Amino acid sequence: MSDILTYYIWLLLLCALLFNTLYLGYLLLKLVSYKSEASTSPLPFISVVVCIKDGKALLPKLIAALKGQQYPDYEIILVDDGSTDGTWEWLQARQKQDRTLSIYRMEDTRPGKKEALLYGLGKAGGMWVAVTDVDCVPGMKWLDTMARQIDGARHFILGYSPYSKRKGLLNKLIRHETLLTAIQYLGWATAGLPYMGVGRNMMYRKQWIHGELSFLRMDLSSGDDDLLIASKGNGGNTGVCLDRDSFVWSAPKETWRGWWRQKARHVSTARHYRPWQRFILGLYGMSQIGLLLGIPVLFSIYWKWVLLGFVFRYLFLGLLGRKVWRLLEGRDLLIWFPLLDMGMSALYLSLIVPGLIHRRKGW
């Protein structure tokens, strides 16, 4: 590799390191300094809506968690989206024992859960709707802590949904990516610029949402949560809940292929964000990929500067973000940050181009 080429690669790496570190550093500062104040408004009646696709094995644990909520006034609405594993039959049998459950079934729907979600929203009797997924387990104070962020101006409350800890590198990378995604969408929301939420843990005002259903792009199989916040959220109408009691734990993917497909679906939705959202997130993704340039430069005369830059990056983000990693249930991941950081770079490299070209068709 010629000296001139090495020099320009080093400059690109320097730009990537600088932007990526400052970008994450800014969001970490916003989260560290964020002060959440519980609302004094009366707690509203909440409709919990869950769309289910072949989730029979997961339903007992989910329903137990929903029934155990320490919240005074709420209902549970379960929408079976054409399951073929006996989900509907199981729900019917369970409802005979517990008439407080509202169950519905849809068949021949389009790929994705949008139609089932829309149907569930139509059946909701609450002023506010809370959504989660069948493979999630909310804590007993989930509704209470989320609802205490509601005030008269807010239409959305964004929550966090970490993945359960398992053995192995895949689980560490899944949890690391989830934590970094949360730092971004929660960090930008606290800065007054929300751009996405996660359907595993979110609340929104039903009256407002029914008048703003244009976000539900029926031609897309995914993105109901992302596109809702991306198109309708702003600093005045979007709140954030960082209380640990509000976290909704999810079961992680157990295969590399399954996780990659999940991430590919999320990336394909991002092209429908607002222009400024695509721009800043695109810069972040490219800067993350750019960190891979450190590998060839390590074998050049600039290797000392490369090491110094990466050491500064990890010390700066690690010291600044210790509180955030601990808050978001990722304290054990900090020591693995350098390795997981390169894993994220490889993930972005494998996702961004195909994710922007291909659409996923299905749940």
Buried (B, 14 or more C-beta within 10 A) or exposed (E): EEEEEBBEBBEBBBBBBEBBBEBBBEBBBBBBEBEBEBBEEEBBBBBBBBBBBBBBEBBEBBBEBBEEBEBEEBBBBBBBBBBEEEBBEBBEEBBEEEEEBBBBBBEEBBBBBBBBBBBBBEEBEBBBBBBBBBBBBBBBBBBBBBBBBBEEEBBBBBBBBBBEBEEEEBBBBBBBBBBBBBBBBBBBBBBEBBBBBBBBBBBBBBEBBEEBEEBBBEEBBBBBBBBBBBBBBEEEBBBBBBBEBBBBBBBBBEEEEEBBEBBBBBBBBBEBBEEEBBEBBBBBBBBBBBBBBBEBBEEBEBEEBBEEBBEEBBEBBBEBBBEBBEBBBBEEBBEBBEEBBBBBBBBBBBBBEEBBEEBBEEB
